[in-house]
Amino acid sequence: CRQSDNDNETIEQIDEDIAVTQSQMNFICPITQMEMKKPVRNKVCGHTYEEDAILKIIQNRKQQKKKVRCPKIGCSHVDVKESDLVPDEALKRAIDSQNKQRWSTLDKSDAATKEICY
């Protein structure tokens, strides 16, 4: 397949990639550095984490009889407890919605590629 020589198309794609990357930043767990699947919000400081990741840290630190500092860089909250965590349903819906759009876009671009490349 030949790639398009249209510079405007390339610039639009770069702009779209930047926008997607910026919106994905809110979906990345500060612990795992992966997109969250089950985000929980800390009621005290407001930061979100992947549920399994923060619970593992809390359990490990509890066994060591130590407090858990919020893993978000720059946060001063030093005593994260399991009772401080609540499911972040709005963030989960936003992540799910973006993933649906991403798959929809991939399906469309795949179909367009098949039409061009025969």
N, C-alpha and C positions, 0 to 999 in steps of 0.2 A: 504494500500500500504506500502511496505517496502522501507525505504530510502536506498540509495546507501551507501555502506561501503567504497567506493573508496575515499581516502583522497585527491588525486590530483584533483578530480572533485570538491570537497568542496573548496579547495584552489583557483581553477580557478573561481568559482562562487563568492568568497569573493573579488578577484581581480577585477572582472567585476563590482560588486556592488560598490566598491570604485571608479572606473573610472566613472561610471554613476553619483554617488553622486558628484564628483568633477566637472563634466561638468554641472550638474544641478545648481550648485551654481551661475553660470553666468545668469541663467534664473530666479532667485528668486528676486522679487521686494523688495527693502530695506524698503518700507513702509508697504506693506501687508504681507510680508514674505511668499508669495505664488508664484507659477510659473506664469510668465506674459503671458497674452493672447494678449494684444495690447501694446507692449513696445514702449516707446518714449525715445529718447536720448536728453540730455541737451547739446546744442551746446557749451555752455560756459565751463562746467567742464567735459563733456563726459560721465556722469553717466546715467544709464537707470532706468526707473520706469514704473509701470503700469499706462497707460494713465489716467484712471478714478481716481485713487488714488491721483496722483500729482495735477490733475486739481481741485479736491475737496479741497486739502490743499491750493492751490493758491487762490481759491475763498473765503475760510474761512478767510485767513489772510488778503486778500484785504478788506473784510468787517470790519476787525479790524484795518485797515490802518497800517498793519505791513508787513515787508518783509518776504519772504520765504527762509529759509536756506535749502541748499541741504540736503535731508534726509540720504544720504550715509555717514556712519560713517567715520570721518577723513577728510571729504571734507570741504574746507574753503569758498566755494562759498555761499554768504549770500543773494543773490537777484535773486532767480529763478523767471522767468516770463514765461507766456504762450507762448510768441513769441520766447523763447529760445528752445522750444520743437519741435522735428521733429520725425516723425515715424521711428522706427528702423526696416526697412524691412529685413535686413540681419539677425538680431537676431530673428525676428518672423519666418523666414524660418528655422533657426537652431532649434528653439523650436518645430515647427511643424514636422520637420524631425525626431527629437529624439522621439517625441511622436508616430510617425508612426512606428519607429523601436521598441519602447517599446511594442506597441500593437502586432506587428509581432512576437516578441520574446515570448510574452505571449501566442499567438495562437499556436506557435510551441511547447512550453513546455506543454500546455494543451493537444495537440494532442499526444505528447510523453507519458504523464501521462495516457491517455486513453488506449494507446497500452499496457502499462505495467500493469495497474490495470484493471482487468476484472472480 
